């Protein structure tokens, strides 16, 4: 069940490293990802290659983004993988994914993401969604619940709204701590994010939507009337068909886009 690939490399706390080490779980993840030469395949944080190796068995080429120089060296000299990998050493949070774009291909991105960067990395990747077919990520279970939560749920927040504006978010698989070396102190899960080809609720100005969601969830117990004081009047709420006594977690993605569009158009009349 468990392999020994982690031997010889000490997991680094500052990189948030926990290496997947459970063949059953690895096979289920690779099946979900469905590696394909029709897509530009990209792995974030390949680590010791637990997913990299079985994915490479099914495709001709894989781009990997890895911060840890020691792991990059291991991958560069890997007897099987070195000819299939295009290695980008650096921080995925700063990486320009548009440099991987290939003609007539969309990216399929996957990875076991360090928990400490997972949320900012999602927001970074949303900048490239028009070039992405799908994303499969191992995340802290709590983050997956937030990504997939709907209104009136305690896990519903700014991340839920922004992720669901760009993508369909579907939980795929729960992964226990003992599937990793070292075992993390949190539960993990796989999520599939599939960007919309056409937004169901088009937004006029994405920065306004980001500001609106930040403002609403910053003090989520307050009513919309309080959170948007000076920005929206009771007449505006009537126009929007939204109750100003609602709180942030009661508002759907569609409502948030409507509020953002309304505020943006008011400013730009």
N, C-alpha and C positions, 0 to 999 in steps of 0.2 A: 504493500500500500504506500509506504513512504520511501522516497528515494534519498540519496545521500549527496545531491548536488550542492547542498549548502556548505559541505565541508570545505575548509580552506578559505572561506570568506565570512568574516564576522559582520552580522547585520549592524548597520549604523543607525543609531537613534536619531541623529540630526537629519538624516534623509528619510526618517520614518519607515525604515525597511523591515518588512515581514515577508518572508519568502514562502510562496505557495508550495506545498510539499505532499499533496494528496492526489494520487493518480486518478481516482474515481471522479473527484471534483474537477480536476484539470480536463478530463475527457468531456465532461458535461459542458464546461465553459467553451471548449473549442468547438463542440457541436453547435452550441448557440451562436457563436461568432460566424460560423460557416465561411471559413477562409476561401477567397475566390480570386482568380487572376483577372476577373472583370473589374475589380476594384483596386485602388491604390491602398494597400494594406499598411497600417501604421500601428505600432505598439508604443505606448508611453510607459517608461519604467520597466524594461524587460527583466531587470534583476539578473537572476541566475539562469534564465531561459526556460522556466517551467512551462510557460505558454508558448514561448518563441519557437521551441523545437517542434512540438506537434503541429503548430500553425505552418511552419516552414516546410513540413513534409507534404503539405497540400498546395503550395504556391511556389512561384518562381522567384519572387522578390518581396522583401519586407523592410520597410523603414522603421527604425527604432530610435526613440529619443531617450537618452539616459544621462543623468547628471553625474553619477559616480564614476570617476576615471578608472578605478580598479576594475569595475564591472565592464566598462567599455573595452579595456585591454583583454579581458577574458573572452568577450564576444569576438573581438578582432582576430584572436588566435584559435577560435573554436573550430575543430576539424571539419565539422559538418556544416555549420551555419555561416562561416566567414564568406562563402561565395554567394550567399543569398541575401545577406544583410547590407543595408545602406545605413550606416550608424551616424547619428547626429548627437554629438556630445554637448550637453547643455541643459538648461533649465526649461522644462516644458511650459512653465508659466510665461516665459519670455519668447518662446520659440514661434517663429513665423510659419504656421502650417501652410500658408499659401505657396511656399516654395516647393511643396510636394505635389502640387496640382499637375495632373497629366491630362492630355487631350482625351475627351470622351470617357473619362473615368471619374468616379467619385470616390472619396476616401471612406474606408471602413476602419474606424479607430477603436483600439481596445487597450486594456491595461489594468493591472492591480495597482491602484493609485494610493500613494501615501496619504493617510487620513488628514495630515496637517495642511495639505494643499488642495484637497479635492474640490471644495466649493469655489475658491478663486480660479482653479483650472477650468471648471465648468463655464464660468463667465468668460474666460479667455477663449475657449473653444466655440462659444456661441457667436464670436466674431467671424467664424469661418463656415457657418452651417450651410451656406448655399453650395459648398464644395463637399459636403459630408453626406454619405448614404446612411450610415448608422454608427452608433458608439456603444460599446459594451464595456462597462466598468465595474470592477470590484471596489466597493466602497464600504465605509462604516454603515451598518444596517440602518442606523438612525438617519443618515444622509439620504439613503434610498427611500425611506419612508417619507422624508420631506420632499424629495423630487416628485414622488408619485401622489402625494396627498391632495385631496380636493377641499373645497370650502367647508367651513364648519367642523374642521378637524384640527386637533391640537398641533399636528405636524405641519399644517398648511402655513406657509410663510412666503417671504420674498423669493426664495430659491424656487419654491413650487410654481409661483406665478411666472417668473422669468423662464424657467426650464420649459414649462408647458406652453408658453407663448411660442417658443422656437420648435419644440419637439413633442412627440408622443413619448411618455415615460412609462415603462412597464417593468415591474420587478420580475426577475428571471429565476433566481436561485439563492437560497440562504447558505452561507458557508460558515461552519463552526470554527472557533479559534484553533482547535487542534489540527486543522488542515494547514497551519502555517508553522514556520520556524523563524524566530521564536513565536509562540502563540501570543497574539495581541490580547489586550484586556477588554476588547470590545467584540461584539458580534459583527459579522460582515455579510454582505449580500451583493449579488450581481444585478445591475440594472441595464436595460436596453433603452437608449434614447434614439428615436428616429426623427430627424428633422422633417418638418412639413415641406412638401414641394411648393404648396401655396398656403400662406397663413390663413387659418379659418377666420381670424379677426385681425386684419391688417392694421399696423400701427403707423401713424404719420411720421413719428419722430421718436426713435428708440430711447434717446437720452431722457426725454420727458417721461416715458414709461418707467425707466429706471428710477428717476427722481420721485415719481408718484408712489411706487411700491416701497422705496426706502422710507419715505415720509409716513406712509400708512402703517408699516410694520415696526417702525422705530418705537412707537408707543401704541402697541396693538390693542390695549384695553380701552383706549380713547375712541370716541365716535368719529365718524368721517367728518362731521361738522367741525369738531375740534381740530382734527388733524389737518384739514384743508381750509382753516379759517383764513379769510383774506384772498383765497384763490377761487372758491366756489360759493355761490349764494344758494339760498333755499330754492330760488327759481331755477338755478342751474341744475340742482338735483332733480327737480321736477322734469326738466327737459331730458335728463339722462335716465329718468325712470328708476332712480336709486334713492333709497331711504337714507337721509343724512344721519339717522340715529344708529345705523349699522356700524359694526366694527370691522377692522381690517380683514379678519378671517372669514367674514360672511360674504365677501365680494368675490365673484368668479373672475377668471382670466378675461373673459369677454367684457365684464364691467370695468376692470382696470384699464384695458385698452380704450374703452369708451371715454373714461375719465381723462386719460392722457391725451387722446385726440381732441377732446373738448377744450382742455386747458391750452394745448398747443395752438389750436385754431383761434381761440380768444386772444392769445398773445400776438398772433400774426395777422389779424384782420386789417 
